[in-house]
Amino acid sequence: MVRFSGLAGKEIINLRDGERLGHLGDCDLEVDPSGSLQALVMPERRGVGRGRRRVSIPWSAVQRIGPDVLIVDLAPADLPKTWRGV
């Protein structure tokens, strides 16, 4: 069992391309009515002010939780264009 406070400092890395997606401490959590964690919800990295998009990373995409990183497996198409370098 891991507490969210123990995860907050970890960096999120995408397994498919090695890209750094952000820090877990910047995320909100999406929880279902039973209390199960469904997704990490991250603010989009680029853009300012209102209307910034948020990116949902399904908890099922989490592959490993290491001492310093959380590794997720996301296809580039699952990420906004601003995160894909397009």
WORAWO-V711332 format. One record per residue. RES is the residue in one letter. PHI is phi as a letter, one per 40 degrees, with the letter a starting at -180 (* if undefined). Layout:
{{RES/PHI} {RES/PHI}}
This chain:
{{M/*} {V/b} {R/c} {F/c} {S/c} {G/c} {L/c} {A/d} {G/c} {K/c} {E/c} {I/c} {I/b} {N/c} {L/c} {R/c} {D/b} {G/g} {E/c} {R/c} {L/c} {G/i} {H/b} {L/c} {G/c} {D/c} {C/c} {D/b} {L/b} {E/b} {V/b} {D/c} {P/d} {S/c} {G/g} {S/c} {L/c} {Q/b} {A/a} {L/c} {V/b} {M/b} {P/c} {E/c} {R/c} {R/b} {G/h} {V/b} {G/g} {R/c} {G/g} {R/c} {R/c} {R/b} {V/b} {S/c} {I/b} {P/d} {W/c} {S/c} {A/c} {V/c} {Q/c} {R/a} {I/b} {G/b} {P/c} {D/b} {V/b} {L/b} {I/b} {V/b} {D/b} {L/b} {A/c} {P/d} {A/c} {D/c} {L/b} {P/c} {K/d} {T/c} {W/c} {R/b} {G/g} {V/c}}
